[in-house]
């Protein structure tokens, strides 16, 4: 009777442990999936707004001054030039009270500021001149974001998007493969079917794939730019892999529009031995919201070639949950192993 009471007590303890473990794992799995939805939901790319709303530091350093540009100089310690407009003449010079004739054509705004500070040190102790372009010699377009040389560029004549992308040196290596073009309402709508008009902001915007633009898949996307167009590009899109993988990470899509779930898992070092391969979830953003919807994938069947490999889109989260059955089996073994000799002894009686 003593042996049977010990055996019953041991089994009762094991059952209690199993129930507690399963409840904790259920909470952990739900919390992990919810955490992925909240923590791994990077904001979508916001279309650039009108030129007059751009942060000055994103465009000022690269604009090269030239004849017929009009500038405003701000230096409160030098009343002769402070808050006064000056136009660059046909020879590329400006005439400033106190400082005289200065050749500025070919300088950027920051270079001119440094030159003015150097000249003004003869008259004031710590000059800090600021130069603002108030009128451009020709109507500009704005390149903002992950271009090699973002800035303001004069739109001289009929220039297409591809021509201007060449002029700015193309994209940085870690740039997104999609650019956003924003156009003011007074210059007409963007002549592409997927363009979206915003009546409140009085602009229209369109997203264009760099890949299709480069390969001339849709020639209409190489549109003729209009004055004050804003072309913006963000950093490369990512897909995120988390859960029971060997390396939790965000994977850059680079030149690709998408990668498959197997490619993403391989880049993440594969799944762990505790992964529930039949219950992998893709958490995909719902456009225009902060929500995500779930796509269930059995990667074991995908690896075996029984199901199609699922393509992942930018900002997808792949979540690989833990196999509770496997972990319960491990704990069961740990609990039952010490009492196996008792079971054998009882059965032998």
C-alpha positions as CSV (number, residue, x, y, z in Angstrom):
1,X,0.0,0.0,0.0
2,X,2.9,2.4,0.7
3,X,4.3,1.9,-2.8
4,X,0.9,2.6,-4.4
5,X,0.4,5.7,-2.3
6,X,3.8,7.0,-3.3
7,X,3.1,6.2,-6.9
8,X,-0.2,8.0,-6.8
9,X,1.3,11.0,-5.2
10,X,4.0,11.2,-7.8
11,X,1.5,11.0,-10.6
12,X,-0.7,13.7,-9.0
13,X,2.3,16.0,-8.7
14,X,3.2,15.4,-12.4
15,X,-0.3,16.2,-13.5
16,X,-0.3,19.4,-11.5
17,X,3.0,20.4,-13.1
18,X,1.7,19.6,-16.6
19,X,-1.4,21.8,-16.0
20,X,0.6,24.7,-14.7
21,X,3.2,24.5,-17.4
22,X,0.6,24.4,-20.2
23,X,-1.2,27.4,-18.8
24,X,2.0,29.4,-18.5
25,X,3.1,28.4,-22.1
26,X,-0.3,29.4,-23.4
27,X,0.0,32.8,-21.8
28,X,3.6,33.2,-23.1
29,X,2.6,32.3,-26.6
30,X,-0.2,34.7,-26.8
31,X,1.9,37.4,-25.2
32,X,4.7,36.8,-27.7
33,X,2.5,37.0,-30.7
34,X,0.8,40.2,-29.4
35,X,4.3,41.6,-28.6
36,X,5.3,41.0,-32.2
37,X,2.3,42.8,-33.5
38,X,3.0,45.8,-31.4
39,X,6.8,46.0,-31.2
40,X,7.6,45.0,-34.8
41,X,5.2,47.3,-36.6
42,X,7.3,49.9,-38.1
43,X,5.5,52.9,-39.5
44,X,4.8,52.9,-43.3
45,X,6.6,55.4,-45.4
46,X,4.9,58.9,-45.3
47,X,4.7,60.7,-48.6
48,X,6.7,63.9,-48.7
49,X,4.8,67.1,-48.5
50,X,5.2,70.4,-50.2
51,X,8.6,72.0,-50.6
52,X,7.8,74.7,-48.2
53,X,7.2,72.1,-45.5
54,X,10.5,70.3,-45.8
55,X,12.9,70.5,-42.9
56,X,15.7,72.9,-43.9
57,X,18.6,70.6,-43.1
58,X,17.3,68.0,-45.6
59,X,17.8,70.3,-48.6
60,X,20.0,73.3,-47.7
61,X,23.5,71.7,-47.8
62,X,23.4,70.5,-51.4
63,X,21.8,73.4,-53.3
64,X,24.4,75.2,-55.5
65,X,23.9,78.9,-55.9
66,X,23.9,80.4,-59.3
67,X,23.0,83.6,-61.3
68,X,19.5,85.0,-60.8
69,X,19.1,83.2,-57.4
70,X,17.9,85.5,-54.7
71,X,19.2,85.0,-51.2
72,X,18.4,86.4,-47.7
73,X,21.2,86.8,-45.2
74,X,20.4,86.6,-41.5
75,X,23.1,88.0,-39.1
76,X,21.6,90.2,-36.4
77,X,25.0,91.6,-35.4
78,X,25.5,93.0,-38.9
79,X,22.5,95.3,-39.5
80,X,23.8,96.3,-43.0
81,X,23.0,92.9,-44.4
82,X,20.7,91.3,-41.8
83,X,17.3,90.2,-43.2
84,X,17.9,91.9,-46.6
85,X,17.5,90.1,-50.0
86,X,20.3,90.1,-52.5
87,X,20.2,88.8,-56.0
88,X,23.1,87.0,-57.6
89,X,24.0,88.8,-60.9
90,X,24.7,87.3,-64.3
91,X,28.4,87.0,-63.4
92,X,27.6,85.0,-60.2
93,X,28.4,87.8,-57.8
94,X,26.6,89.7,-55.0
95,X,27.3,93.2,-53.7
96,X,27.0,93.4,-50.0
97,X,27.3,96.5,-47.8
98,X,30.3,96.3,-45.5
99,X,31.8,93.3,-47.4
100,X,31.7,94.5,-51.0
101,X,31.6,92.2,-54.1
102,X,31.7,88.5,-53.5
103,X,31.6,85.7,-56.0
104,X,29.1,83.1,-54.8
105,X,28.1,81.2,-58.0
106,X,29.1,77.5,-57.5
107,X,29.0,77.7,-53.7
108,X,26.5,75.8,-51.6
109,X,24.5,77.6,-49.0
110,X,26.6,76.3,-46.2
111,X,29.8,77.2,-48.1
112,X,28.6,80.8,-48.5
113,X,27.7,80.9,-44.8
114,X,31.2,79.8,-43.8
115,X,32.7,82.4,-46.2
116,X,30.5,85.2,-44.8
117,X,31.5,84.2,-41.2
118,X,35.2,84.4,-42.2
119,X,34.7,87.9,-43.7
120,X,32.5,89.2,-40.9
121,X,35.1,88.3,-38.2
122,X,36.9,91.5,-39.1
123,X,33.9,93.4,-37.7
124,X,32.1,91.2,-35.2
125,X,33.4,88.7,-32.7
126,X,31.4,85.5,-33.4
127,X,29.4,85.8,-36.6
128,X,26.8,83.1,-37.4
129,X,25.4,84.0,-40.8
130,X,22.5,82.0,-42.2
131,X,21.7,82.0,-45.9
132,X,18.2,81.3,-47.2
133,X,17.3,81.0,-50.9
134,X,14.1,83.1,-51.4
135,X,13.9,82.8,-55.2
136,X,15.4,80.1,-57.4
137,X,16.9,80.8,-60.8
138,X,14.7,78.1,-62.2
139,X,11.8,76.2,-60.7
140,X,13.2,73.4,-58.4
141,X,12.5,69.8,-57.6
142,X,13.3,68.3,-54.3
143,X,15.0,64.9,-53.6
144,X,14.6,63.9,-50.0
145,X,15.8,60.8,-48.1
146,X,18.1,58.0,-48.9
147,X,19.5,59.4,-52.2
148,X,23.2,59.6,-52.7
149,X,23.0,63.4,-52.9
150,X,19.6,64.6,-51.7
151,X,18.8,68.3,-52.1
152,X,17.2,70.9,-54.3
153,X,17.8,70.6,-58.0
154,X,16.9,73.2,-60.7
155,X,14.4,71.8,-63.2
156,X,15.9,73.1,-66.5
157,X,13.8,72.1,-69.5
158,X,11.9,68.9,-69.9
159,X,13.4,66.4,-67.4
160,X,12.1,62.9,-66.7
161,X,12.3,61.0,-63.4
162,X,15.0,58.7,-64.6
163,X,17.1,61.6,-65.9
164,X,16.9,63.4,-62.5
165,X,17.6,60.2,-60.6
166,X,20.8,59.9,-62.6
167,X,21.6,63.6,-61.8
168,X,21.4,62.9,-58.0
169,X,23.6,59.8,-58.2
170,X,20.8,57.3,-57.6
171,X,20.0,55.6,-54.3
172,X,22.1,54.7,-51.3
173,X,22.8,51.0,-50.9
174,X,20.3,50.7,-48.0
175,X,17.5,52.6,-49.7
176,X,14.0,51.3,-50.2
177,X,13.2,49.9,-53.6
178,X,10.2,52.2,-53.8
179,X,10.1,56.0,-54.2
180,X,7.2,58.3,-53.5
181,X,6.6,61.3,-55.8
182,X,4.4,64.2,-54.5
183,X,3.0,66.9,-56.8
184,X,1.3,70.2,-56.1
185,X,-2.3,70.4,-57.2
186,X,-1.7,73.5,-59.4
187,X,0.6,71.4,-61.7
188,X,-2.1,68.8,-62.4
189,X,-2.6,65.2,-61.2
190,X,0.2,62.7,-61.6
191,X,-0.6,60.8,-64.9
192,X,-0.5,57.3,-63.4
193,X,-3.4,55.0,-62.5
194,X,-2.2,54.3,-59.0
195,X,-1.8,58.0,-58.1
196,X,-3.8,59.2,-55.1
197,X,-5.1,62.8,-54.7
198,X,-5.3,64.5,-51.3
199,X,-7.7,67.3,-51.6
200,X,-7.0,68.6,-48.1
201,X,-3.2,69.0,-48.7
202,X,-3.8,69.9,-52.4
203,X,-1.3,67.3,-53.6
204,X,-1.3,64.0,-55.4
205,X,1.2,61.2,-54.6
206,X,2.3,57.9,-56.3
207,X,4.6,55.1,-55.3
208,X,7.0,53.8,-58.0
209,X,9.1,50.7,-58.0
210,X,12.8,51.3,-58.7
211,X,13.0,47.9,-60.2
212,X,10.3,48.4,-62.7
213,X,11.6,51.9,-63.5
214,X,15.1,50.6,-64.1
215,X,13.9,47.7,-66.3
216,X,11.5,49.9,-68.2
217,X,8.6,47.5,-67.3
218,X,6.1,50.4,-67.3
219,X,7.5,53.3,-69.5
220,X,4.7,55.6,-68.3
221,X,6.3,55.6,-64.8
222,X,9.3,57.6,-66.2
223,X,7.1,60.7,-66.0
224,X,8.1,64.2,-66.8
225,X,8.7,66.1,-63.6
226,X,7.0,69.4,-62.8
227,X,8.2,72.3,-60.7
228,X,8.2,71.7,-56.9
229,X,7.8,67.9,-57.3
230,X,9.1,66.2,-54.2
231,X,10.7,62.8,-54.7
232,X,11.3,60.9,-51.5
233,X,12.7,57.5,-50.5
234,X,13.1,55.8,-47.2
235,X,15.4,53.1,-45.9
236,X,15.1,49.5,-47.3
237,X,12.0,47.6,-46.3
238,X,12.5,44.8,-43.8
239,X,10.8,41.5,-42.9
240,X,11.1,40.4,-39.3
241,X,11.7,36.8,-38.0
242,X,11.1,36.0,-34.3
243,X,10.2,33.2,-31.9
244,X,11.9,29.8,-32.1
245,X,14.6,30.7,-34.6
246,X,18.3,30.6,-34.1
247,X,18.8,34.3,-34.8
248,X,15.9,36.8,-34.3
249,X,16.4,39.5,-36.9
250,X,15.1,42.1,-39.4
251,X,16.1,41.1,-42.9
252,X,16.5,43.8,-45.6
253,X,14.8,43.0,-48.9
254,X,17.5,45.0,-50.8
255,X,16.8,44.8,-54.5
256,X,14.0,42.3,-54.1
257,X,10.3,43.2,-53.8
258,X,9.8,40.1,-51.5
259,X,11.5,36.9,-50.2
260,X,9.9,33.6,-49.3
261,X,9.3,32.3,-45.8
262,X,11.9,29.6,-46.3
263,X,14.5,32.1,-47.5
264,X,13.8,34.3,-44.4
265,X,14.1,31.3,-42.0
266,X,17.3,30.2,-43.6
267,X,18.8,33.7,-43.2
268,X,17.7,33.6,-39.6
269,X,19.7,30.5,-39.0
270,X,16.8,28.1,-39.2
271,X,14.3,27.1,-36.5
272,X,15.2,25.6,-33.1
273,X,14.4,21.9,-32.1
274,X,11.5,23.2,-30.0
275,X,9.8,25.0,-32.9
276,X,6.2,24.2,-33.7
277,X,6.7,23.9,-37.5
278,X,3.1,23.3,-38.2
279,X,1.9,26.5,-36.5
280,X,4.1,29.3,-38.0
281,X,2.3,32.6,-38.4
282,X,2.9,35.5,-40.7
283,X,1.7,38.8,-39.2
284,X,1.0,41.1,-42.1
285,X,0.2,44.9,-41.8
286,X,-3.3,46.0,-42.8
287,X,-2.8,49.1,-45.0
288,X,-4.0,52.3,-43.4
289,X,-4.2,50.8,-39.9
290,X,-2.0,49.7,-37.0
291,X,-3.5,46.2,-37.2
292,X,-2.1,43.0,-38.6
293,X,-3.8,39.9,-39.9
294,X,-2.5,36.3,-39.5
295,X,-1.5,33.9,-42.2
296,X,-0.9,30.3,-40.9
297,X,1.9,28.3,-42.5
298,X,3.0,24.7,-42.0
299,X,6.7,25.1,-42.8
300,X,7.2,21.3,-42.4
301,X,5.0,20.7,-45.4
302,X,6.7,23.6,-47.3
303,X,10.1,22.0,-46.6
304,X,8.8,18.7,-47.9
305,X,7.5,20.4,-51.1
306,X,3.9,19.6,-50.2
307,X,2.8,23.2,-49.9
308,X,3.9,26.3,-51.8
309,X,6.6,28.5,-50.4
310,X,4.9,31.7,-49.2
311,X,6.2,35.1,-50.3
312,X,6.8,37.7,-47.6
313,X,6.0,41.4,-48.1
314,X,7.7,44.5,-46.6
315,X,7.2,44.8,-42.8
316,X,5.8,41.2,-42.5
317,X,6.6,39.5,-39.2
318,X,7.3,35.7,-39.2
319,X,6.6,34.3,-35.7
320,X,7.7,30.7,-35.0
321,X,6.0,29.5,-31.8
322,X,7.3,26.9,-29.4
323,X,6.0,23.3,-29.5
324,X,4.2,22.8,-26.2
325,X,3.7,19.1,-26.8
326,X,7.5,18.6,-27.0
327,X,8.1,20.6,-23.9
328,X,5.4,18.8,-22.0
329,X,7.0,15.5,-23.1
330,X,10.4,16.7,-21.8
331,X,8.9,17.7,-18.4
332,X,7.0,14.5,-18.2
333,X,10.2,12.5,-18.7
334,X,11.9,14.5,-16.0
335,X,9.0,13.8,-13.5
336,X,8.4,10.2,-14.3
337,X,12.1,9.1,-14.6
338,X,12.7,9.0,-10.9
339,X,9.6,6.8,-10.2
340,X,10.1,4.3,-13.0
341,X,11.9,1.9,-10.7
342,X,8.8,1.9,-8.4
343,X,6.5,1.2,-11.4
344,X,8.7,-1.7,-12.5
345,X,8.8,-3.1,-8.9
346,X,5.0,-2.9,-8.6
347,X,4.4,-4.6,-11.9
348,X,6.8,-7.3,-11.0
349,X,4.8,-8.2,-7.9
